[in-house]
């Protein structure tokens, strides 16, 4: 399972066997950009739908449910499609005035609409599969730790130091996020007894 920001490179053959999920926070920011820069109404409806999906999932998981009822998924899916229909009607395809080499430019709004349509299953993955988070912000914040260290400490003293950090910090971070003891995990690591079985 990979959660990302819909960058087309993530869909190349190297990741064809992976199950994809689009980060809801990235989608929300793009929708907000359309609202502020293009004054269109359909993005707000999509934001509201995604927020409702998030809240509904939270309520269901609080009740101990591992998945959403099929009928509920179908209702939200139909609402998603209706919002896209509004978006496409507001942003119709236009033939370029002049024929130029390459693909004609569509603009950010139409590109977003096409992405939401073509990657619908991945956008809604967080609701159709409760194991998937709404966003990948937690993972991104973990990555930012190394960037922050480079910024405040003036980078690493050596390539080996940077390499060691990249090996050790993800273990500490993963153990901590799963309620484990990072110090104990490091002790196990150096004793060659560390295991990721707690992630199953």
N, C-alpha and C positions, 0 to 999 in steps of 0.2 A: 504494500500500500504506500503510495506517495501522494502527499498533499502539497500543492504548489500554486503558483499564481497564473497558471494557464499559458505560460511561455511555450511557444510552439516547439521549441527544441526538446521539451520534456516528452513529446509525443513521437519522437523518432524511434527507429527500430531497436535501439539499445534498451528501451523501456517498454517494448510492446507486450511483454508478459506481465507487467505491473498493473495493478488496479489503481486508477487515478482518482483524485479528489481535488476540486478547485477550492482554494482558500476563500472563505466567505468574507473575510476582512478586506481582501484585495478587491473582490467584486463590489463590496459596499463602497469602497473609495472611488472606484470607477463610476458607479452610479451617481455618487454625490458630485463628481466632476461634471457629469451631464446635466444635473439639476442646476448647478451654479453657472455653468458656462453656456448652456444651450436652452435653458428655461423650458424644459419638457416635463410632463407630468408622469409618464409611465415609469421612470426610474424610481420615483418615490413609492409607487405601488409595489415595485419589485423589492425595494428595501423593506417595506412593511411585511411582505410575504415571507421573506427570509427571516425577519425578526420573529414572526409568528411561528415559523417552523422551529426556530431555535427554542422559543419558550415552550412550545408543545412538546418537543423532545425532552426538555428539562423536567416537565411535569410527568411525562411517561416514565422516565428513568427513576424519578423520585418514588414512583409507585412500584418500582421493581420490574418494570417491563423492559424486555431486551430488544424490542422492535415496535414499530408503529403499525397499527391495523392497516390492512391492505386498502380498505375503502378510504381511509384518511389520506394515504399516500396518493391515491388516484385523484382525490378532490384537490389536493395541493398542486398536483401535476397539471391538472386542467386549468387551475388558476394561473399557474406559471405560463402556460401556453397562451392564455388570453392576454396577459400583459405583453408578451412578445408580439402578438398580433397588433396591439395598439402601437407598439414601438415601431414596427415595420411600416405601418400605415402612415406614421408621422415622419418616417425617414425612407421614402421610396428610393429605389435604385435610379440613378440618372446616368444616361449615356454621356460620355465626355464630349465636349464641343469639338475638340481636335483629337484625331487619332495619333497616339504616341506609342512608342515601344514600351513593352512591359504591361503589367496589369494596371488598370485605371485606379486612381485613388478613391477610396470610399469614405474616408473620414472616420474619426474616432467613434462616433455614435453608432454608425452602421457596423463597424468592425466589432464593437461590443455586443450589439444585438446578434450578429452572426455567431459570435463565440458563445453567448448564452444559449442560443438555439442548438448549435452543434455539440456543445459540451454539457447539455442539460443533465445527463446522468451523473456527470462528475460534479456539477454544481450542487446537485441535490443529494450527493453521496452521504453527507453528514446526517441526513434524515432517513435515508433508506438503509443505512448501515450504522447502527448506534456506536460501533467501535471507532468511527471516524470523527475527529473533532471538527468544529465549525471552521476553525482557522488554523494556520500553521504558525501563528505568532509566537507560540512557546518555543518552537524549534528555531525561529529566526532570532529570538532574544538570546538563545544559547550561542548561536553563531556570532552575535554581536559582542559577546564576551571577549573573544580573541581580538576583534577589531578594537575594542576599548583598551585592551592591554597594549596593543601596538600604539595606540594614540597617547596614552598617559605615560607609558614606560619607554616610549621611543623605540618601539619594536622589541624583538627578542635579541638577546646578546649573541646568539649563534643559531645556525640552522638546526642543530641538534636540540637546542632548547625549545625552539618553536615546534619541532616535530614531536618532542616529548609532551608538550602542552596539548597538542592536538590528539594525542593518544590518551592522556590521562583525564583531561577535563570532561570529555563526553561520558566517561564512565562515572565520574563523580556526579555529574548533572543528571544522568539517567537514574542512578540509584536514589538520589535525593528526591527526584520527582515521583518515584514509585514508593516513597515512604521508607526507604532503606537507610542504613548507616554508611555514609561515604568512607569514613575512616576504616570501618571493618571491611568494606569492599576492597580498599587499597591493600589492607593486610592480606586478604585472600588472594589478591592479584599477585603480590610478591611471593606468596607461598604456593602459587600455582594451583589454587583451589577455587578461584573465582568462577562463578557461573551466572549466565543470564536466564536461568530457568524461571526466575521470578517474573519475567515478562510474559510467560505463557498464560 
